[in-house]
C-alpha cells in the first residue's frame, strides 16, 4: 500500500543509521515494527504487574521457596 508522508529528513537518516536499513521504506517499516513490539511488551508487563499486585503468583512463589529450602535442608 502506497502512502505519502512528510518525514523529518534528519530523523529518517538517524533512524537509517541506527537500524542499519538502506531504504526509506525499510526504515519506516522497521521503526513501526519496533514501536509496535515495544508497546506490546509494555502492555504485557503492565498485565503481569497487575497480576502480581493481585497476588496471582503468591502460591507459586511460596512453592518455589519451599522447594529451594528443602534442597538446602532448611525444612
TIMIVO-345986 format. One record per residue: x, y, z of N, C-alpha, C, O in turn; residue in one letter. Coordinates in nm, 4 decimals. Last residue first. Layout:
<nulum><n_px>X</n_px><n_py>Y</n_py><n_pz>Z</n_pz><ca_px>X</ca_px><ca_py>Y</ca_py><ca_pz>Z</ca_pz><c_px>X</c_px><c_py>Y</c_py><c_pz>Z</c_pz><o_px>X</o_px><o_py>Y</o_py><o_pz>Z</o_pz><residu>A</residu></nulum>
...
//
This chain:
<nulum><n_px>1.4244</n_px><n_py>-2.7241</n_py><n_pz>5.5607</n_pz><ca_px>1.2886</ca_px><ca_py>-2.7634</ca_py><ca_pz>5.6016</ca_pz><c_px>1.2908</c_px><c_py>-2.8770</c_py><c_pz>5.7001</c_pz><o_px>1.1852</o_px><o_py>-2.9222</o_py><o_pz>5.7446</o_pz><residu>X</residu></nulum>
<nulum><n_px>1.6790</n_px><n_py>-2.6796</n_py><n_pz>5.4792</n_pz><ca_px>1.6238</ca_px><ca_py>-2.5873</ca_py><ca_pz>5.5787</ca_pz><c_px>1.4899</c_px><c_py>-2.6352</c_py><c_pz>5.6333</c_pz><o_px>1.4469</o_px><o_py>-2.5916</o_py><o_pz>5.7401</o_pz><residu>X</residu></nulum>
<nulum><n_px>1.8079</n_px><n_py>-2.8104</n_py><n_pz>5.2774</n_pz><ca_px>1.7945</ca_px><ca_py>-2.8798</ca_py><ca_pz>5.4042</ca_pz><c_px>1.7406</c_px><c_py>-2.7921</c_py><c_pz>5.5148</c_pz><o_px>1.7542</o_px><o_py>-2.8257</o_py><o_pz>5.6324</o_pz><residu>X</residu></nulum>
<nulum><n_px>1.8107</n_px><n_py>-2.7126</n_py><n_pz>5.0301</n_pz><ca_px>1.9193</ca_px><ca_py>-2.6674</ca_py><ca_pz>5.1176</ca_pz><c_px>1.9185</c_px><c_py>-2.7413</c_py><c_pz>5.2507</c_pz><o_px>2.0149</o_px><o_py>-2.7359</o_py><o_pz>5.3270</o_pz><residu>X</residu></nulum>
<nulum><n_px>1.5768</n_px><n_py>-2.8248</n_py><n_pz>4.9379</n_pz><ca_px>1.7027</ca_px><ca_py>-2.8627</ca_py><ca_pz>4.8730</ca_pz><c_px>1.8227</c_px><c_py>-2.8236</c_py><c_pz>4.9581</c_pz><o_px>1.9244</o_px><o_py>-2.8930</o_py><o_pz>4.9586</o_pz><residu>X</residu></nulum>
<nulum><n_px>1.3942</n_px><n_py>-2.6893</n_py><n_pz>5.0956</n_pz><ca_px>1.4085</ca_px><ca_py>-2.8340</ca_py><ca_pz>5.1116</ca_pz><c_px>1.5388</c_px><c_py>-2.8821</c_py><c_pz>5.0498</c_pz><o_px>1.6041</o_px><o_py>-2.9711</o_py><o_pz>5.1044</o_pz><residu>X</residu></nulum>
<nulum><n_px>1.4207</n_px><n_py>-2.4334</n_py><n_pz>4.9909</n_pz><ca_px>1.4556</ca_px><ca_py>-2.4571</ca_py><ca_pz>5.1312</ca_pz><c_px>1.4774</c_px><c_py>-2.6056</c_py><c_pz>5.1559</c_pz><o_px>1.5688</o_px><o_py>-2.6437</o_py><o_pz>5.2290</o_pz><residu>X</residu></nulum>
<nulum><n_px>1.3200</n_px><n_py>-2.4769</n_py><n_pz>4.7333</n_pz><ca_px>1.4603</ca_px><ca_py>-2.4370</ca_py><ca_pz>4.7497</ca_pz><c_px>1.5066</c_px><c_py>-2.4618</c_py><c_pz>4.8930</c_pz><o_px>1.6193</o_px><o_py>-2.5063</o_py><o_pz>4.9147</o_pz><residu>X</residu></nulum>
<nulum><n_px>1.0531</n_px><n_py>-2.5391</n_py><n_pz>4.7998</n_pz><ca_px>1.1357</ca_px><ca_py>-2.6374</ca_py><ca_pz>4.7289</ca_pz><c_px>1.2839</c_px><c_py>-2.6049</c_py><c_pz>4.7448</c_pz><o_px>1.3649</o_px><o_py>-2.6948</o_py><o_pz>4.7672</o_pz><residu>X</residu></nulum>
<nulum><n_px>0.9730</n_px><n_py>-2.2993</n_py><n_pz>4.9158</n_pz><ca_px>0.9713</ca_px><ca_py>-2.4223</ca_py><ca_pz>4.9951</ca_pz><c_px>1.0598</c_px><c_py>-2.5283</c_py><c_pz>4.9313</c_pz><o_px>1.1330</o_px><o_py>-2.5989</o_py><o_pz>5.0007</o_pz><residu>X</residu></nulum>
<nulum><n_px>0.9941</n_px><n_py>-2.1261</n_py><n_pz>4.6954</n_pz><ca_px>1.0772</ca_px><ca_py>-2.1031</ca_py><ca_pz>4.8135</ca_pz><c_px>1.0831</c_px><c_py>-2.2267</c_py><c_pz>4.9020</c_pz><o_px>1.1885</o_px><o_py>-2.2564</o_py><o_pz>4.9582</o_pz><residu>X</residu></nulum>
<nulum><n_px>0.7980</n_px><n_py>-2.2409</n_py><n_pz>4.5273</n_pz><ca_px>0.9374</ca_px><ca_py>-2.2321</ca_py><ca_pz>4.4840</ca_pz><c_px>1.0299</c_px><c_py>-2.2164</c_py><c_pz>4.6043</c_pz><o_px>1.1318</o_px><o_py>-2.2848</o_py><o_pz>4.6143</o_pz><residu>X</residu></nulum>
<nulum><n_px>0.5687</n_px><n_py>-2.2016</n_py><n_pz>4.6823</n_pz><ca_px>0.6101</ca_px><ca_py>-2.3372</ca_py><ca_pz>4.6458</ca_pz><c_px>0.7561</c_px><c_py>-2.3399</c_py><c_pz>4.6036</c_pz><o_px>0.8298</o_px><o_py>-2.4314</o_py><o_pz>4.6403</o_pz><residu>X</residu></nulum>
<nulum><n_px>0.5633</n_px><n_py>-1.9205</n_py><n_pz>4.6915</n_pz><ca_px>0.5752</ca_px><ca_py>-1.9974</ca_py><ca_pz>4.8155</ca_pz><c_px>0.6220</c_px><c_py>-2.1394</c_py><c_pz>4.7866</c_pz><o_px>0.7065</o_px><o_py>-2.1923</o_py><o_pz>4.8589</o_pz><residu>X</residu></nulum>
<nulum><n_px>0.5259</n_px><n_py>-1.8639</n_py><n_pz>4.4194</n_pz><ca_px>0.6467</ca_px><ca_py>-1.8165</ca_py><ca_pz>4.4882</ca_pz><c_px>0.6690</c_px><c_py>-1.8964</c_py><c_pz>4.6155</c_pz><o_px>0.7818</o_px><o_py>-1.9361</o_py><o_pz>4.6445</o_pz><residu>X</residu></nulum>
<nulum><n_px>0.2741</n_px><n_py>-1.9763</n_py><n_pz>4.3773</n_pz><ca_px>0.3894</ca_px><ca_py>-2.0270</ca_py><ca_pz>4.3015</ca_pz><c_px>0.5202</c_px><c_py>-1.9860</c_py><c_pz>4.3682</c_pz><o_px>0.6148</o_px><o_py>-2.0646</o_py><o_pz>4.3730</o_pz><residu>X</residu></nulum>
<nulum><n_px>0.1188</n_px><n_py>-1.8177</n_py><n_pz>4.5477</n_pz><ca_px>0.1278</ca_px><ca_py>-1.9620</ca_py><ca_pz>4.5700</ca_pz><c_px>0.2487</c_px><c_py>-2.0204</c_py><c_pz>4.4981</c_pz><o_px>0.3183</o_px><o_py>-2.1056</o_py><o_pz>4.5534</o_pz><residu>X</residu></nulum>
<nulum><n_px>0.1525</n_px><n_py>-1.5572</n_py><n_pz>4.4301</n_pz><ca_px>0.1948</ca_px><ca_py>-1.5859</ca_py><ca_pz>4.5671</ca_pz><c_px>0.2124</c_px><c_py>-1.7352</c_py><c_pz>4.5930</c_pz><o_px>0.3113</o_px><o_py>-1.7754</o_py><o_pz>4.6543</o_pz><residu>X</residu></nulum>
<nulum><n_px>0.0595</n_px><n_py>-1.4698</n_py><n_pz>4.1904</n_pz><ca_px>0.1799</ca_px><ca_py>-1.5524</ca_py><ca_pz>4.1877</ca_pz><c_px>0.2259</c_px><c_py>-1.5950</c_py><c_pz>4.3264</c_pz><o_px>0.3282</o_px><o_py>-1.6623</o_py><o_pz>4.3392</o_pz><residu>X</residu></nulum>
<nulum><n_px>-0.1608</n_px><n_py>-1.3072</n_py><n_pz>4.2337</n_pz><ca_px>-0.1764</ca_px><ca_py>-1.4253</ca_py><ca_pz>4.1491</ca_pz><c_px>-0.0559</c_px><c_py>-1.5192</c_py><c_pz>4.1528</c_pz><o_px>-0.0695</o_px><o_py>-1.6373</o_py><o_pz>4.1209</o_pz><residu>X</residu></nulum>
<nulum><n_px>-0.1780</n_px><n_py>-1.0713</n_py><n_pz>4.3731</n_pz><ca_px>-0.1371</ca_px><ca_py>-1.1913</ca_py><ca_pz>4.4452</ca_pz><c_px>-0.1460</c_px><c_py>-1.3187</c_py><c_pz>4.3646</c_pz><o_px>-0.1395</o_px><o_py>-1.4279</o_py><o_pz>4.4209</o_pz><residu>X</residu></nulum>
<nulum><n_px>-0.2193</n_px><n_py>-0.8356</n_py><n_pz>4.2506</n_pz><ca_px>-0.3401</ca_px><ca_py>-0.9056</ca_py><ca_pz>4.2938</ca_pz><c_px>-0.3075</c_px><c_py>-1.0348</c_py><c_pz>4.3683</c_pz><o_px>-0.3973</o_px><o_py>-1.1007</o_py><o_pz>4.4208</o_pz><residu>X</residu></nulum>
<nulum><n_px>0.0365</n_px><n_py>-0.7715</n_py><n_pz>4.1737</n_pz><ca_px>-0.0252</ca_px><ca_py>-0.6906</ca_py><ca_pz>4.2789</ca_pz><c_px>-0.1513</c_px><c_py>-0.7563</c_py><c_pz>4.3334</c_pz><o_px>-0.1868</o_px><o_py>-0.7355</o_py><o_pz>4.4494</o_pz><residu>X</residu></nulum>
<nulum><n_px>0.0599</n_px><n_py>-0.9567</n_py><n_pz>3.9666</n_pz><ca_px>0.1452</ca_px><ca_py>-0.9684</ca_py><ca_pz>4.0849</ca_pz><c_px>0.0854</c_px><c_py>-0.8908</c_py><c_pz>4.2013</c_pz><o_px>0.0839</o_px><o_py>-0.9392</o_py><o_pz>4.3145</o_pz><residu>X</residu></nulum>
<nulum><n_px>-0.1266</n_px><n_py>-0.8535</n_py><n_pz>3.7856</n_pz><ca_px>-0.1461</ca_px><ca_py>-0.9877</ca_py><ca_pz>3.8418</ca_pz><c_px>-0.0629</c_px><c_py>-1.0064</c_py><c_pz>3.9673</c_pz><o_px>-0.1098</o_px><o_py>-1.0656</o_py><o_pz>4.0645</o_pz><residu>X</residu></nulum>
<nulum><n_px>-0.0046</n_px><n_py>-0.6079</n_py><n_pz>3.7303</n_pz><ca_px>-0.1389</ca_px><ca_py>-0.6110</ca_py><ca_pz>3.7892</ca_pz><c_px>-0.1670</c_px><c_py>-0.7469</c_py><c_pz>3.8525</c_pz><o_px>-0.2247</o_px><o_py>-0.7543</o_py><o_pz>3.9610</o_pz><residu>X</residu></nulum>
<nulum><n_px>0.2315</n_px><n_py>-0.7000</n_py><n_pz>3.6135</n_pz><ca_px>0.2372</ca_px><ca_py>-0.6214</ca_py><ca_pz>3.7370</ca_pz><c_px>0.1017</c_px><c_py>-0.6242</c_py><c_pz>3.8066</c_pz><o_px>0.0945</o_px><o_py>-0.6410</o_py><o_pz>3.9283</o_pz><residu>X</residu></nulum>
<nulum><n_px>0.1271</n_px><n_py>-0.8208</n_py><n_pz>3.3818</n_pz><ca_px>0.1978</ca_px><ca_py>-0.9007</ca_py><ca_pz>3.4821</ca_pz><c_px>0.2049</c_px><c_py>-0.8287</c_py><c_pz>3.6161</c_pz><o_px>0.1863</o_px><o_py>-0.8906</o_py><o_pz>3.7208</o_pz><residu>X</residu></nulum>
<nulum><n_px>0.0219</n_px><n_py>-0.5961</n_py><n_pz>3.2497</n_pz><ca_px>-0.0677</ca_px><ca_py>-0.7051</ca_py><ca_pz>3.2908</ca_pz><c_px>-0.0023</c_px><c_py>-0.7922</c_py><c_pz>3.3971</c_pz><o_px>-0.0684</o_px><o_py>-0.8335</o_py><o_pz>3.4925</o_pz><residu>X</residu></nulum>
<nulum><n_px>0.2579</n_px><n_py>-0.4512</n_py><n_pz>3.2057</n_pz><ca_px>0.1518</ca_px><ca_py>-0.3926</ca_py><ca_pz>3.2889</ca_pz><c_px>0.0545</c_px><c_py>-0.5002</c_py><c_pz>3.3371</c_pz><o_px>0.0095</o_px><o_py>-0.4965</o_py><o_pz>3.4517</o_pz><residu>X</residu></nulum>
<nulum><n_px>0.3856</n_px><n_py>-0.6277</n_py><n_pz>3.0299</n_pz><ca_px>0.4438</ca_px><ca_py>-0.6003</ca_py><ca_pz>3.1609</ca_pz><c_px>0.3397</c_px><c_py>-0.5421</c_py><c_pz>3.2555</c_pz><o_px>0.3342</o_px><o_py>-0.5796</o_py><o_pz>3.3726</o_pz><residu>X</residu></nulum>
<nulum><n_px>0.2157</n_px><n_py>-0.6056</n_py><n_pz>2.8104</n_pz><ca_px>0.2303</ca_px><ca_py>-0.7349</ca_py><ca_pz>2.8774</ca_pz><c_px>0.2878</c_px><c_py>-0.7159</c_py><c_pz>3.0173</c_pz><o_px>0.2437</o_px><o_py>-0.7806</o_py><o_pz>3.1122</o_pz><residu>X</residu></nulum>
<nulum><n_px>0.2584</n_px><n_py>-0.3356</n_py><n_pz>2.7423</n_pz><ca_px>0.1251</ca_px><ca_py>-0.3804</ca_py><ca_pz>2.7833</ca_pz><c_px>0.1328</c_px><c_py>-0.5129</c_py><c_pz>2.8586</c_pz><o_px>0.0643</o_px><o_py>-0.5311</o_py><o_pz>2.9593</o_pz><residu>X</residu></nulum>
<nulum><n_px>0.5299</n_px><n_py>-0.3525</n_py><n_pz>2.6704</n_pz><ca_px>0.4884</ca_px><ca_py>-0.2658</ca_py><ca_pz>2.7803</ca_pz><c_px>0.3507</c_px><c_py>-0.3064</c_py><c_pz>2.8324</c_pz><o_px>0.3291</o_px><o_py>-0.3111</o_py><o_pz>2.9535</o_pz><residu>X</residu></nulum>
<nulum><n_px>0.5146</n_px><n_py>-0.5196</n_py><n_pz>2.4489</n_pz><ca_px>0.5900</ca_px><ca_py>-0.5625</ca_py><ca_pz>2.5673</ca_pz><c_px>0.5493</c_px><c_py>-0.4818</c_py><c_pz>2.6891</c_pz><o_px>0.5358</o_px><o_py>-0.5362</o_py><o_pz>2.7987</o_pz><residu>X</residu></nulum>
<nulum><n_px>0.3653</n_px><n_py>-0.3519</n_py><n_pz>2.2801</n_pz><ca_px>0.3090</ca_px><ca_py>-0.4807</ca_py><ca_pz>2.3224</ca_pz><c_px>0.3814</c_px><c_py>-0.5338</c_py><c_pz>2.4456</c_pz><o_px>0.3180</o_px><o_py>-0.5870</o_py><o_pz>2.5368</o_pz><residu>X</residu></nulum>
<nulum><n_px>0.5493</n_px><n_py>-0.1434</n_py><n_pz>2.2452</n_pz><ca_px>0.4218</ca_px><ca_py>-0.1170</ca_py><ca_pz>2.3118</ca_pz><c_px>0.3548</c_px><c_py>-0.2459</c_py><c_pz>2.3588</c_pz><o_px>0.2941</o_px><o_py>-0.2486</o_py><o_pz>2.4659</o_pz><residu>X</residu></nulum>
<nulum><n_px>0.7512</n_px><n_py>-0.2824</n_py><n_pz>2.1074</n_pz><ca_px>0.7803</ca_px><ca_py>-0.2187</ca_py><ca_pz>2.2359</ca_pz><c_px>0.6517</c_px><c_py>-0.1928</c_py><c_pz>2.3136</c_pz><o_px>0.6456</o_px><o_py>-0.2175</o_py><o_pz>2.4340</o_pz><residu>X</residu></nulum>
<nulum><n_px>0.6156</n_px><n_py>-0.3580</n_py><n_pz>1.8725</n_pz><ca_px>0.6694</ca_px><ca_py>-0.4600</ca_py><ca_pz>1.9627</ca_pz><c_px>0.6960</c_px><c_py>-0.4023</c_py><c_pz>2.1015</c_pz><o_px>0.6664</o_px><o_py>-0.4668</o_py><o_pz>2.2021</o_pz><residu>X</residu></nulum>
<nulum><n_px>0.5610</n_px><n_py>-0.1030</n_py><n_pz>1.7645</n_pz><ca_px>0.4512</ca_px><ca_py>-0.1934</ca_py><ca_pz>1.7997</ca_pz><c_px>0.4998</c_px><c_py>-0.2995</c_py><c_pz>1.8981</c_pz><o_px>0.4320</o_px><o_py>-0.3278</o_py><o_pz>1.9968</o_pz><residu>X</residu></nulum>
<nulum><n_px>0.8235</n_px><n_py>-0.0092</n_py><n_pz>1.7226</n_pz><ca_px>0.7312</ca_px><ca_py>0.0639</ca_py><ca_pz>1.8101</ca_pz><c_px>0.6175</c_px><c_py>-0.0265</c_py><c_pz>1.8561</c_pz><o_px>0.5819</o_px><o_py>-0.0265</o_py><o_pz>1.9740</o_pz><residu>X</residu></nulum>
<nulum><n_px>0.9247</n_px><n_py>-0.1969</n_py><n_pz>1.5388</n_pz><ca_px>0.9881</ca_px><ca_py>-0.1805</ca_py><ca_pz>1.6703</ca_pz><c_px>0.8933</c_px><c_py>-0.1115</c_py><c_pz>1.7685</c_pz><o_px>0.8843</o_px><o_py>-0.1515</o_py><o_pz>1.8846</o_pz><residu>X</residu></nulum>
<nulum><n_px>0.7512</n_px><n_py>-0.1457</n_py><n_pz>1.3215</n_pz><ca_px>0.7563</ca_px><ca_py>-0.2785</ca_py><ca_pz>1.3830</ca_pz><c_px>0.8145</c_px><c_py>-0.2704</c_py><c_pz>1.5238</c_pz><o_px>0.7606</o_px><o_py>-0.3297</o_py><o_pz>1.6173</o_pz><residu>X</residu></nulum>
<nulum><n_px>0.8200</n_px><n_py>0.1214</n_py><n_pz>1.2643</n_pz><ca_px>0.6833</ca_px><ca_py>0.0865</ca_py><ca_pz>1.3044</ca_pz><c_px>0.6796</c_px><c_py>-0.0480</c_py><c_pz>1.3759</c_pz><o_px>0.6131</o_px><o_py>-0.0628</o_py><o_pz>1.4784</o_pz><residu>X</residu></nulum>
<nulum><n_px>1.0903</n_px><n_py>0.0866</n_py><n_pz>1.1938</n_pz><ca_px>1.0535</ca_px><ca_py>0.1734</ca_py><ca_pz>1.3063</ca_pz><c_px>0.9130</c_px><c_py>0.1418</c_py><c_pz>1.3560</c_pz><o_px>0.8897</o_px><o_py>0.1360</o_py><o_pz>1.4768</o_pz><residu>X</residu></nulum>
<nulum><n_px>1.0627</n_px><n_py>-0.0798</n_py><n_pz>0.9698</n_pz><ca_px>1.1359</ca_px><ca_py>-0.1260</ca_py><ca_pz>1.0875</ca_pz><c_px>1.0985</c_px><c_py>-0.0440</c_py><c_pz>1.2100</c_pz><o_px>1.0773</o_px><o_py>-0.0993</o_py><o_pz>1.3180</o_pz><residu>X</residu></nulum>
<nulum><n_px>0.9220</n_px><n_py>0.0920</n_py><n_pz>0.7963</n_pz><ca_px>0.8626</ca_px><ca_py>-0.0352</ca_py><ca_pz>0.8384</ca_pz><c_px>0.9310</c_px><c_py>-0.0905</c_py><c_pz>0.9626</c_pz><o_px>0.8641</o_px><o_py>-0.1428</o_py><o_pz>1.0517</o_pz><residu>X</residu></nulum>
<nulum><n_px>1.1123</n_px><n_py>0.2984</n_py><n_pz>0.7699</n_pz><ca_px>0.9799</ca_px><ca_py>0.3269</ca_py><ca_pz>0.8269</ca_pz><c_px>0.9150</c_px><c_py>0.1982</c_py><c_pz>0.8761</c_pz><o_px>0.8589</o_px><o_py>0.1952</o_py><o_pz>0.9856</o_pz><residu>X</residu></nulum>
<nulum><n_px>1.3252</n_px><n_py>0.1506</n_py><n_pz>0.6536</n_pz><ca_px>1.3427</ca_px><ca_py>0.2247</ca_py><ca_pz>0.7781</ca_pz><c_px>1.2091</c_px><c_py>0.2509</c_py><c_pz>0.8459</c_pz><o_px>1.1946</o_px><o_py>0.2282</o_py><o_pz>0.9660</o_pz><residu>X</residu></nulum>
<nulum><n_px>1.2204</n_px><n_py>0.0533</n_py><n_pz>0.4162</n_pz><ca_px>1.2653</ca_px><ca_py>-0.0411</ca_py><ca_pz>0.5190</ca_pz><c_px>1.2788</c_px><c_py>0.0270</c_py><c_pz>0.6549</c_pz><o_px>1.2475</o_px><o_py>-0.0319</o_py><o_pz>0.7583</o_pz><residu>X</residu></nulum>
<nulum><n_px>1.1731</n_px><n_py>0.3057</n_py><n_pz>0.2906</n_pz><ca_px>1.0640</ca_px><ca_py>0.2115</ca_py><ca_pz>0.3169</ca_pz><c_px>1.1019</c_px><c_py>0.1133</c_py><c_pz>0.4270</c_pz><o_px>1.0248</o_px><o_py>0.0920</o_py><o_pz>0.5206</o_pz><residu>X</residu></nulum>
<nulum><n_px>1.4298</n_px><n_py>0.4081</n_py><n_pz>0.2637</n_pz><ca_px>1.3316</ca_px><ca_py>0.4788</ca_py><ca_pz>0.3466</ca_pz><c_px>1.2189</c_px><c_py>0.3841</c_py><c_pz>0.3864</c_pz><o_px>1.1750</o_px><o_py>0.3828</o_py><o_pz>0.5014</o_pz><residu>X</residu></nulum>
<nulum><n_px>1.6928</n_px><n_py>0.1594</n_py><n_pz>0.2862</n_pz><ca_px>1.5905</ca_px><ca_py>0.2358</ca_py><ca_pz>0.2144</ca_pz><c_px>1.4964</c_px><c_py>0.3045</c_py><c_pz>0.3132</c_pz><o_px>1.4850</o_px><o_py>0.2649</o_py><o_pz>0.4293</o_pz><residu>X</residu></nulum>
<nulum><n_px>1.8685</n_px><n_py>0.0359</n_py><n_pz>0.4581</n_pz><ca_px>1.9229</ca_px><ca_py>0.1024</ca_py><ca_pz>0.3396</ca_pz><c_px>1.8210</c_px><c_py>0.1888</c_py><c_pz>0.2667</c_pz><o_px>1.8580</o_px><o_py>0.2809</o_py><o_pz>0.1939</o_pz><residu>X</residu></nulum>
<nulum><n_px>1.9290</n_px><n_py>0.0144</n_py><n_pz>0.8143</n_pz><ca_px>1.8475</ca_px><ca_py>-0.0061</ca_py><ca_pz>0.6948</ca_pz><c_px>1.9027</c_px><c_py>0.0771</c_py><c_pz>0.5798</c_pz><o_px>1.9740</o_px><o_py>0.1752</o_py><o_pz>0.6007</o_pz><residu>X</residu></nulum>
<nulum><n_px>2.0278</n_px><n_py>0.0311</n_py><n_pz>1.0679</n_pz><ca_px>2.1098</ca_px><ca_py>-0.0338</ca_py><ca_pz>0.9667</ca_pz><c_px>2.0317</c_px><c_py>-0.0642</c_py><c_pz>0.8398</c_pz><o_px>2.0647</o_px><o_py>-0.1575</o_py><o_pz>0.7666</o_pz><residu>X</residu></nulum>
<nulum><n_px>1.9085</n_px><n_py>0.1675</n_py><n_pz>1.2705</n_pz><ca_px>1.8503</ca_px><ca_py>0.0388</ca_py><ca_pz>1.2335</ca_pz><c_px>1.9368</c_px><c_py>-0.0377</c_py><c_pz>1.1344</c_pz><o_px>1.9207</o_px><o_py>-0.1587</o_py><o_pz>1.1187</o_pz><residu>X</residu></nulum>
<nulum><n_px>2.0764</n_px><n_py>0.3957</n_py><n_pz>1.2781</n_pz><ca_px>2.0563</ca_px><ca_py>0.3134</ca_py><ca_pz>1.3973</ca_pz><c_px>2.0020</c_px><c_py>0.1747</c_py><c_pz>1.3643</c_pz><o_px>2.0446</o_px><o_py>0.0755</o_py><o_pz>1.4234</o_pz><residu>X</residu></nulum>
<nulum><n_px>2.0578</n_px><n_py>0.4964</n_py><n_pz>1.0133</n_pz><ca_px>2.1876</ca_px><ca_py>0.4615</ca_py><ca_pz>1.0719</ca_pz><c_px>2.1696</c_px><c_py>0.3649</c_py><c_pz>1.1887</c_pz><o_px>2.2394</o_px><o_py>0.2638</o_py><o_pz>1.1973</o_pz><residu>X</residu></nulum>
<nulum><n_px>1.7847</n_px><n_py>0.5411</n_py><n_pz>0.9929</n_pz><ca_px>1.8503</ca_px><ca_py>0.4501</ca_py><ca_pz>0.8988</ca_pz><c_px>1.9844</c_px><c_py>0.4042</c_py><c_pz>0.9543</c_pz><o_px>2.0200</o_px><o_py>0.2869</o_py><o_pz>0.9435</o_pz><residu>X</residu></nulum>
<nulum><n_px>1.7531</n_px><n_py>0.7326</n_py><n_pz>1.1946</n_pz><ca_px>1.6880</ca_px><ca_py>0.6024</ca_py><ca_pz>1.2084</ca_pz><c_px>1.7520</c_px><c_py>0.5000</c_py><c_pz>1.1150</c_pz><o_px>1.7716</o_px><o_py>0.3847</o_py><o_pz>1.1536</o_pz><residu>X</residu></nulum>
<nulum><n_px>1.8955</n_px><n_py>0.9425</n_py><n_pz>1.0776</n_pz><ca_px>1.9411</ca_px><ca_py>0.8863</ca_py><ca_pz>1.2052</ca_pz><c_px>1.8804</c_px><c_py>0.7483</c_py><c_pz>1.2273</c_pz><o_px>1.9489</o_px><o_py>0.6570</o_py><o_pz>1.2736</o_pz><residu>X</residu></nulum>
<nulum><n_px>1.7356</n_px><n_py>0.9888</n_py><n_pz>0.8524</n_pz><ca_px>1.8760</ca_px><ca_py>0.9496</ca_py><ca_pz>0.8350</ca_pz><c_px>1.9305</c_px><c_py>0.8855</c_py><c_pz>0.9624</c_pz><o_px>2.0030</o_px><o_py>0.7862</o_py><o_pz>0.9563</o_pz><residu>X</residu></nulum>
<nulum><n_px>1.4980</n_px><n_py>1.0676</n_py><n_pz>0.9808</n_pz><ca_px>1.4991</ca_px><ca_py>0.9491</ca_py><ca_pz>0.8958</ca_pz><c_px>1.6419</c_px><c_py>0.8985</c_py><c_pz>0.8767</c_pz><o_px>1.6664</o_px><o_py>0.7781</o_py><o_pz>0.8842</o_pz><residu>X</residu></nulum>
<nulum><n_px>1.5850</n_px><n_py>1.3027</n_py><n_pz>1.0999</n_pz><ca_px>1.5385</ca_px><ca_py>1.1927</ca_py><ca_pz>1.1837</ca_pz><c_px>1.5384</c_px><c_py>1.0617</c_py><c_pz>1.1056</c_pz><o_px>1.5748</o_px><o_py>0.9570</o_py><o_pz>1.1591</o_pz><residu>X</residu></nulum>
<nulum><n_px>1.6391</n_px><n_py>1.4538</n_py><n_pz>0.8730</n_pz><ca_px>1.7471</ca_px><ca_py>1.4255</ca_py><ca_pz>0.9682</ca_pz><c_px>1.7100</c_px><c_py>1.3073</c_py><c_pz>1.0573</c_pz><o_px>1.7938</o_px><o_py>1.2219</o_py><o_pz>1.0863</o_pz><residu>X</residu></nulum>
<nulum><n_px>1.3853</n_px><n_py>1.4692</n_py><n_pz>0.7479</n_pz><ca_px>1.4971</ca_px><ca_py>1.4010</ca_py><ca_pz>0.6821</ca_pz><c_px>1.6112</c_px><c_py>1.3667</c_py><c_pz>0.7774</c_pz><o_px>1.6735</o_px><o_py>1.2614</o_py><o_pz>0.7637</o_pz><residu>X</residu></nulum>
<nulum><n_px>1.0768</n_px><n_py>1.3995</n_py><n_pz>0.8750</n_pz><ca_px>1.1947</ca_px><ca_py>1.4806</ca_py><ca_pz>0.9048</ca_pz><c_px>1.3167</c_px><c_py>1.4093</c_py><c_pz>0.8461</c_pz><o_px>1.3492</o_px><o_py>1.2990</o_py><o_pz>0.8901</o_pz><residu>X</residu></nulum>
<nulum><n_px>0.8351</n_px><n_py>1.3322</n_py><n_pz>0.6296</n_pz><ca_px>0.9216</ca_px><ca_py>1.2809</ca_py><ca_pz>0.7356</ca_pz><c_px>1.0396</c_px><c_py>1.3747</c_py><c_pz>0.7514</c_pz><o_px>1.0954</o_px><o_py>1.4234</o_py><o_pz>0.6531</o_pz><residu>X</residu></nulum>
<nulum><n_px>0.5137</n_px><n_py>1.3163</n_py><n_pz>0.5153</n_pz><ca_px>0.6279</ca_px><ca_py>1.4058</ca_py><ca_pz>0.5314</ca_pz><c_px>0.7072</c_px><c_py>1.3580</c_py><c_pz>0.6523</c_pz><o_px>0.6538</o_px><o_py>1.3450</o_py><o_pz>0.7624</o_pz><residu>X</residu></nulum>
<nulum><n_px>0.3923</n_px><n_py>1.0464</n_py><n_pz>0.3136</n_pz><ca_px>0.4026</ca_px><ca_py>1.1159</ca_py><ca_pz>0.4417</ca_pz><c_px>0.5222</c_px><c_py>1.2094</c_py><c_pz>0.4381</c_pz><o_px>0.6197</o_px><o_py>1.1850</o_py><o_pz>0.3670</o_pz><residu>X</residu></nulum>
<nulum><n_px>0.1836</n_px><n_py>0.8459</n_py><n_pz>0.1227</n_pz><ca_px>0.2757</ca_px><ca_py>0.9593</ca_py><ca_pz>0.1200</ca_pz><c_px>0.2729</c_px><c_py>1.0285</c_py><c_pz>0.2554</c_pz><o_px>0.1667</o_px><o_py>1.0646</o_py><o_pz>0.3061</o_pz><residu>X</residu></nulum>
<nulum><n_px>0.1685</n_px><n_py>0.5053</n_py><n_pz>0.0613</n_pz><ca_px>0.1244</ca_px><ca_py>0.6152</ca_py><ca_pz>0.1472</ca_pz><c_px>0.2282</c_px><c_py>0.7248</c_py><c_pz>0.1397</c_pz><o_px>0.3480</o_px><o_py>0.6983</o_py><o_pz>0.1493</o_pz><residu>X</residu></nulum>
<nulum><n_px>0.0680</n_px><n_py>0.2087</n_py><n_pz>-0.0931</n_pz><ca_px>0.1471</ca_px><ca_py>0.3312</ca_py><ca_pz>-0.1027</ca_pz><c_px>0.0840</c_px><c_py>0.4394</c_py><c_pz>-0.0168</c_pz><o_px>-0.0368</o_px><o_py>0.4624</o_py><o_pz>-0.0212</o_pz><residu>X</residu></nulum>
<nulum><n_px>0.0847</n_px><n_py>-0.1168</n_py><n_pz>0.0000</n_pz><ca_px>0.0000</ca_px><ca_py>0.0000</ca_py><ca_pz>0.0000</ca_pz><c_px>0.0892</c_px><c_py>0.1230</c_py><c_pz>0.0000</c_pz><o_px>0.1764</o_px><o_py>0.1374</o_py><o_pz>0.0857</o_pz><residu>X</residu></nulum>
//
